[in-house]
Amino acid sequence: MNHSSASAAVRPPFKRLSLFYALYFALLGCIAPFWGLYLEQRGFSASEIGTLMAVFGLVRILAPNVWAWVGRHHLSPLPMIRLAGFFTLLCFSAMPWVDSFYGMALVMLTYGFFWAAMLPQYEALTLQAVASRMEWYGRIRVWGSIGFIAAVVVLGALLEKWSMDWLPRVMWLLMLVIWLNAWTLPAAIGRSIAQAVSGGVMRCLAQRPVWLFLLMTLLLQVSFGPYYTFFSIYLEQHGYGRIPVGLLWALGVLAEVLFFWQFHRVMLRLSWRHWFSLALLLTAVRWWVIGAQVESLSWIVLVQLFHAFSFAAMHAVSMRYLQHYFPGPLLASGQAVYSSLGFGLGGAIGAWLSGLAWQSMGGSVVFYAAGLIALLAAMMAWLALPKRLTTA
């Protein structure tokens, strides 16, 4: 009874943390499936779209590390989250007046810098709040997937009937609510987060398993480049409407939700290394099938279900590796490095390379190449990751 009471006393604010994930990934649900289409409607070429998305990814290298450094001077990440939310909204507000490539790049660079800073801070805050109760983390994080699904389904229907000009308006509204929600979180939630010492982080990064883990994360995100940048355009080029495009994106994330929900039942059946290798191998198969069978709805539906492994399994296992390799006070900085190298550098390289190759080589070849990159990462995971990951 006492244990239950103590547990209840330290329960994190589920609703408010969950609302952030729902809103943040709803915003991602505006960007990932539809931003490329929006840029295409605005008259940008494939290489320009790839470059713009790469610029957007590049700030995800700098922003988490800058904000992690700033965080060492605060007791709580909440002031930074609130500041980042405000400047995300402010910078994006310039979007209606942008009509050139460089103007678009500047707006995406500035609002992306602040937007990218929020998630690692929230992730560290949430992981600290749930402590060792990773099932609590899953209950909170799953709302991000639900928010993404809601956004892509609703926007798919909305943009089928209305102009793509509505997209930035919806995004602005979501940014406003994200910022307002940050003010509802209790200031005490993050005060127990100890501050990382840079020397400790560097010692972690010097370990061979750690930088190999980060390299595989980077390769995975490089392979995601054509998917996040051109998948919706690729589908539209092969006759899919915006409602089916939105539903296909939603299907992938629904598979992710179900996997998060049930992962605790199956996670001990394989080692962490096996989960990592299997997820990367199925990701490679997914990209090859998209490249070869884009006109077959049944095949595309099938491999969209692989998102349960490409994202959900990879994310769950990666969080476990981060907790192991960056223990205690190093976790926030570990989150920043993971986010900046994977989603930042990896995503930027993937978007830029796919933009360069899309017009000259064609979409199918680009997805075949993405599959080879994911296969390389799977082979590295199988050969290089430790067979056992002991609890730290």
C-alpha positions as CSV (number, residue, x, y, z in Angstrom):
1,M,0.0,0.0,0.0
2,N,2.8,2.4,0.9
3,H,4.6,1.6,-2.3
4,S,1.5,2.3,-4.3
5,S,1.0,5.6,-2.5
6,A,4.6,6.6,-3.1
7,S,4.3,5.7,-6.8
8,A,1.1,7.7,-7.1
9,A,2.8,10.7,-5.4
10,V,5.5,10.9,-8.0
11,R,3.4,10.2,-11.1
12,P,4.3,12.6,-13.9
13,P,1.6,15.0,-15.3
14,F,0.4,12.6,-17.9
15,K,-2.2,14.8,-19.6
16,R,0.0,17.8,-20.1
17,L,3.1,15.9,-21.2
18,S,0.9,13.8,-23.5
19,L,-0.7,16.9,-25.0
20,F,2.7,18.2,-25.9
21,Y,3.6,15.0,-27.8
22,A,0.2,15.0,-29.5
23,L,0.6,18.7,-30.6
24,Y,4.3,18.4,-31.6
25,F,3.8,15.4,-33.7
26,A,0.6,16.8,-35.2
27,L,2.8,19.6,-36.4
28,L,5.2,17.0,-37.8
29,G,2.2,15.5,-39.5
30,C,1.8,18.8,-41.3
31,I,5.5,18.9,-42.4
32,A,6.4,15.3,-43.3
33,P,3.6,14.4,-45.7
34,F,2.5,17.8,-47.0
35,W,5.3,20.4,-46.8
36,G,7.0,19.0,-49.9
37,L,3.7,19.3,-51.7
38,Y,3.3,22.8,-50.4
39,L,6.8,23.8,-51.7
40,E,6.1,22.2,-55.0
41,Q,2.8,24.2,-55.4
42,R,4.8,27.3,-54.5
43,G,6.9,26.6,-57.6
44,F,10.1,25.1,-56.1
45,S,12.0,22.4,-58.1
46,A,12.9,19.0,-56.7
47,S,16.5,20.0,-56.0
48,E,15.3,23.2,-54.3
49,I,12.8,21.2,-52.2
50,G,15.6,18.8,-51.2
51,T,17.9,21.6,-50.3
52,L,15.2,23.4,-48.2
53,M,14.5,20.2,-46.3
54,A,18.2,19.7,-45.8
55,V,18.5,23.2,-44.4
56,F,15.6,22.4,-42.1
57,G,17.5,19.3,-41.0
58,L,20.8,21.0,-40.5
59,V,19.4,23.2,-37.8
60,R,18.5,20.0,-35.9
61,I,22.3,19.4,-35.6
62,L,23.0,22.8,-34.0
63,A,19.8,23.5,-32.0
64,P,19.7,20.6,-29.5
65,N,23.4,21.0,-28.6
66,V,23.1,24.8,-28.2
67,W,20.0,24.4,-26.0
68,A,21.7,21.5,-24.0
69,W,24.6,23.9,-23.3
70,V,22.2,26.7,-22.2
71,G,20.3,24.1,-20.1
72,R,23.4,23.6,-17.9
73,H,22.6,27.1,-16.5
74,H,19.0,26.3,-15.6
75,L,17.4,24.2,-12.9
76,S,14.6,23.2,-15.2
77,P,14.2,22.9,-19.0
78,L,10.8,24.6,-18.9
79,P,12.1,28.2,-19.3
80,M,13.9,27.1,-22.5
81,I,10.9,25.1,-23.8
82,R,8.7,28.2,-23.3
83,L,11.2,30.5,-25.0
84,A,11.7,28.1,-27.9
85,G,7.9,27.8,-28.4
86,F,7.5,31.6,-28.5
87,F,10.3,32.1,-31.1
88,T,9.1,29.1,-33.2
89,L,5.7,30.9,-33.5
90,L,7.3,34.3,-34.1
91,C,9.7,33.2,-36.9
92,F,7.1,31.1,-38.6
93,S,4.7,34.1,-38.7
94,A,6.9,35.5,-41.5
95,M,5.8,32.7,-43.8
96,P,3.0,34.7,-45.7
97,W,5.5,37.3,-46.9
98,V,8.1,34.8,-48.3
99,D,8.2,34.4,-52.0
100,S,11.8,33.4,-52.9
101,F,14.0,30.4,-52.3
102,Y,16.4,32.3,-50.0
103,G,13.5,33.8,-48.1
104,M,11.9,30.4,-47.6
105,A,15.3,29.0,-46.5
106,L,15.6,31.8,-43.9
107,V,12.2,31.2,-42.4
108,M,12.7,27.4,-42.3
109,L,16.1,27.9,-40.8
110,T,15.0,30.2,-38.0
111,Y,11.7,28.6,-37.0
112,G,13.4,25.2,-37.3
113,F,16.2,26.2,-34.9
114,F,13.7,26.8,-32.1
115,W,11.3,24.0,-33.0
116,A,14.1,21.4,-33.0
117,A,15.2,22.6,-29.5
118,M,11.9,21.6,-27.8
119,L,11.7,17.8,-28.3
120,P,15.1,16.8,-26.8
121,Q,14.3,18.9,-23.7
122,Y,10.8,17.4,-23.4
123,E,12.2,13.9,-23.9
124,A,14.8,14.3,-21.2
125,L,12.2,15.9,-18.9
126,T,9.7,13.0,-19.6
127,L,12.3,10.3,-19.1
128,Q,13.4,11.9,-15.8
129,A,9.8,12.2,-14.7
130,V,9.0,8.5,-15.4
131,A,12.4,7.3,-14.0
132,S,12.6,3.5,-14.5
133,R,8.9,3.1,-15.3
134,M,9.3,2.9,-19.1
135,E,5.7,1.8,-19.5
136,W,4.8,5.3,-18.3
137,Y,7.0,6.7,-21.1
138,G,5.2,4.6,-23.6
139,R,1.8,5.7,-22.4
140,I,2.9,9.4,-22.8
141,R,4.8,9.0,-26.0
142,V,2.1,7.2,-27.9
143,W,0.0,10.4,-27.9
144,G,2.6,11.8,-30.3
145,S,1.7,9.0,-32.8
146,I,-2.0,9.7,-32.2
147,G,-1.5,13.4,-32.9
148,F,0.4,12.6,-36.1
149,I,-2.4,10.3,-37.3
150,A,-5.1,12.8,-36.6
151,A,-3.2,15.5,-38.4
152,V,-2.5,13.6,-41.6
153,V,-6.0,12.2,-41.9
154,V,-7.7,15.6,-41.3
155,L,-5.3,17.5,-43.4
156,G,-5.5,15.0,-46.2
157,A,-9.2,15.5,-46.4
158,L,-8.9,19.3,-45.9
159,L,-6.3,19.8,-48.6
160,E,-8.1,17.6,-51.1
161,K,-10.9,20.1,-51.1
162,W,-9.2,23.4,-50.2
163,S,-6.0,25.1,-51.2
164,M,-2.5,24.1,-49.9
165,D,-2.4,27.7,-48.6
166,W,-4.3,26.4,-45.6
167,L,-1.3,24.3,-44.5
168,P,0.8,27.1,-42.9
169,R,-2.3,28.5,-41.2
170,V,-2.9,25.1,-39.5
171,M,0.8,24.9,-38.6
172,W,0.8,28.4,-37.0
173,L,-2.2,27.4,-34.9
174,L,-0.5,24.3,-33.6
175,M,2.6,26.2,-32.7
176,L,0.5,28.7,-30.7
177,V,-1.1,25.9,-28.7
178,I,2.2,24.1,-28.1
179,W,3.6,27.4,-26.7
180,L,0.5,27.9,-24.5
181,N,0.7,24.3,-23.2
182,A,4.2,24.8,-22.0
183,W,2.9,27.3,-19.5
184,T,0.6,24.7,-18.0
185,L,3.4,22.4,-16.8
186,P,4.5,22.7,-13.2
187,A,7.9,24.3,-12.8
188,A,8.9,21.6,-10.3
189,I,8.8,18.8,-12.8
190,G,12.3,19.3,-14.1
191,R,14.1,20.6,-11.1
192,S,15.6,17.2,-10.2
193,I,17.4,16.9,-13.6
194,A,21.0,17.1,-12.8
195,Q,23.3,19.1,-15.1
196,A,25.6,17.2,-17.4
197,V,29.3,17.7,-17.4
198,S,30.8,18.0,-20.9
199,G,33.8,15.9,-20.0
200,G,31.4,13.0,-19.0
201,V,29.7,13.3,-22.3
202,M,33.0,13.2,-24.2
203,R,34.0,10.1,-22.3
204,C,30.8,8.4,-23.3
205,L,31.2,9.4,-26.9
206,A,34.8,7.9,-26.9
207,Q,33.4,4.4,-26.3
208,R,33.3,2.3,-29.5
209,P,29.7,0.9,-28.9
210,V,28.4,4.5,-28.4
211,W,29.7,6.1,-31.6
212,L,28.7,3.0,-33.6
213,F,25.2,3.2,-32.2
214,L,25.1,6.9,-33.2
215,L,26.5,6.1,-36.7
216,M,23.8,3.5,-37.3
217,T,21.2,6.1,-36.1
218,L,22.6,8.5,-38.6
219,L,22.5,6.0,-41.5
220,L,18.9,5.1,-40.7
221,Q,17.9,8.8,-40.9
222,V,19.8,9.2,-44.2
223,S,17.8,6.3,-45.6
224,F,14.6,8.1,-44.5
225,G,15.6,11.2,-46.6
226,P,13.5,10.3,-49.7
227,Y,10.6,9.2,-47.6
228,Y,10.2,12.3,-45.6
229,T,11.0,14.6,-48.5
230,F,9.4,13.0,-51.6
231,F,7.1,10.2,-50.6
232,S,3.9,12.2,-50.9
233,I,5.2,13.7,-54.2
234,Y,6.1,10.2,-55.4
235,L,2.6,8.9,-54.6
236,E,0.9,11.9,-56.4
237,Q,3.1,11.3,-59.4
238,H,1.7,7.8,-59.6
239,G,-2.0,8.8,-59.3
240,Y,-2.7,8.8,-55.6
241,G,-4.9,11.6,-54.3
242,R,-4.2,13.6,-51.2
243,I,-6.8,11.7,-49.1
244,P,-5.1,8.3,-49.9
245,V,-1.7,10.0,-49.3
246,G,-2.8,11.1,-45.9
247,L,-4.3,7.7,-45.0
248,L,-1.1,5.9,-46.0
249,W,1.0,8.1,-43.8
250,A,-1.6,7.6,-41.0
251,L,-1.4,3.8,-41.5
252,G,2.3,3.8,-40.9
253,V,1.9,5.7,-37.7
254,L,-1.0,3.5,-36.6
255,A,1.3,0.5,-36.9
256,E,3.7,2.5,-34.8
257,V,1.1,3.1,-32.1
258,L,0.1,-0.5,-31.9
259,F,3.7,-1.5,-31.6
260,F,4.4,1.0,-28.8
261,W,1.3,-0.3,-27.0
262,Q,2.3,-4.0,-27.2
263,F,6.1,-3.8,-27.2
264,H,6.4,-4.6,-23.5
265,R,4.8,-8.0,-24.3
266,V,7.4,-9.0,-26.8
267,M,10.5,-7.0,-26.1
268,L,12.2,-9.8,-24.1
269,R,11.9,-12.3,-26.8
270,L,14.8,-10.8,-28.7
271,S,17.9,-9.0,-27.5
272,W,18.3,-5.3,-28.0
273,R,20.9,-6.0,-30.7
274,H,18.4,-8.4,-32.5
275,W,15.6,-5.8,-32.3
276,F,18.0,-3.1,-33.8
277,S,19.2,-5.4,-36.6
278,L,15.7,-6.7,-37.5
279,A,14.2,-3.1,-37.6
280,L,16.9,-1.9,-39.9
281,L,16.6,-4.9,-42.2
282,L,12.8,-4.5,-42.5
283,T,13.4,-0.8,-43.2
284,A,15.7,-1.7,-46.1
285,V,12.9,-4.0,-47.5
286,R,10.4,-1.3,-47.1
287,W,12.4,1.2,-49.2
288,W,13.0,-1.4,-51.9
289,V,9.3,-2.3,-52.1
290,I,8.3,1.4,-52.4
291,G,10.8,1.8,-55.2
292,A,9.6,-1.2,-57.1
293,Q,5.9,-1.4,-56.4
294,V,4.7,2.1,-55.9
295,E,1.7,1.6,-58.3
296,S,0.5,-1.4,-56.2
297,L,-1.7,-0.1,-53.3
298,S,-1.6,-3.5,-51.6
299,W,2.2,-3.6,-51.5
300,I,2.4,0.0,-50.3
301,V,-0.1,-0.7,-47.6
302,L,1.9,-3.7,-46.5
303,V,5.2,-2.0,-46.2
304,Q,3.7,1.1,-44.5
305,L,3.0,-1.4,-41.6
306,F,6.8,-1.8,-41.4
307,H,6.9,1.6,-39.8
308,A,6.2,-0.2,-36.6
309,F,9.8,-1.4,-36.9
310,S,11.4,1.5,-38.9
311,F,10.3,4.0,-36.2
312,A,8.6,2.4,-33.2
313,A,11.0,-0.5,-32.5
314,M,14.1,1.7,-33.4
315,H,12.9,4.5,-31.1
316,A,12.1,2.2,-28.1
317,V,15.4,0.4,-28.4
318,S,17.3,3.7,-29.0
319,M,15.9,5.1,-25.8
320,R,17.1,2.1,-23.9
321,Y,20.6,2.5,-25.4
322,L,20.6,6.2,-24.5
323,Q,19.7,5.4,-20.9
324,H,22.5,2.8,-20.8
325,Y,25.2,4.8,-22.5
326,F,24.3,8.2,-21.0
327,P,23.3,7.5,-17.4
328,G,21.8,9.9,-14.9
329,P,22.9,13.5,-15.4
330,L,24.3,12.8,-18.9
331,L,20.9,11.8,-20.3
332,A,19.9,15.3,-21.5
333,S,23.2,15.8,-23.4
334,G,22.9,12.3,-24.8
335,Q,19.5,13.1,-26.1
336,A,20.9,16.2,-27.8
337,V,23.7,14.3,-29.4
338,Y,21.3,11.6,-30.6
339,S,18.8,14.1,-32.0
340,S,21.4,16.3,-33.7
341,L,23.4,13.5,-35.3
342,G,20.5,11.3,-36.3
343,F,17.5,13.5,-37.1
344,G,19.7,16.5,-37.8
345,L,22.7,15.5,-39.8
346,G,21.3,12.2,-41.0
347,G,18.0,13.8,-42.1
348,A,19.8,16.7,-43.8
349,I,22.1,14.4,-45.7
350,G,19.2,12.2,-46.8
351,A,17.0,15.1,-47.9
352,W,19.9,16.8,-49.8
353,L,21.1,13.7,-51.6
354,S,17.6,12.6,-52.5
355,G,16.9,16.1,-53.9
356,L,20.0,16.0,-56.0
357,A,19.2,12.5,-57.4
358,W,15.4,12.7,-57.7
359,Q,15.2,14.4,-61.1
360,S,18.2,12.8,-62.7
361,M,17.8,9.2,-61.5
362,G,14.1,9.0,-60.7
363,G,12.2,8.1,-57.5
364,S,12.6,4.3,-57.8
365,V,16.4,4.4,-57.9
366,V,16.5,6.8,-55.0
367,F,14.4,4.5,-52.8
368,Y,16.6,1.5,-53.9
369,A,19.7,3.5,-52.7
370,A,17.9,4.2,-49.4
371,G,17.3,0.5,-48.9
372,L,21.1,-0.2,-49.4
373,I,21.9,2.4,-46.8
374,A,19.5,0.8,-44.3
375,L,20.9,-2.6,-45.1
376,L,24.4,-1.4,-44.4
377,A,23.2,-0.1,-41.0
378,A,21.6,-3.5,-40.3
379,M,24.8,-5.3,-41.0
380,M,26.7,-2.9,-38.7
381,A,24.2,-3.5,-35.9
382,W,24.5,-7.2,-36.2
383,L,28.3,-7.2,-36.2
384,A,29.2,-4.3,-33.9
385,L,26.6,-3.9,-31.2
386,P,27.2,-5.9,-27.9
387,K,25.3,-9.1,-27.6
388,R,24.1,-8.2,-24.1
389,L,23.1,-4.8,-22.8
390,T,23.3,-4.9,-19.1
391,T,21.1,-2.7,-17.0
392,A,23.0,0.4,-15.8
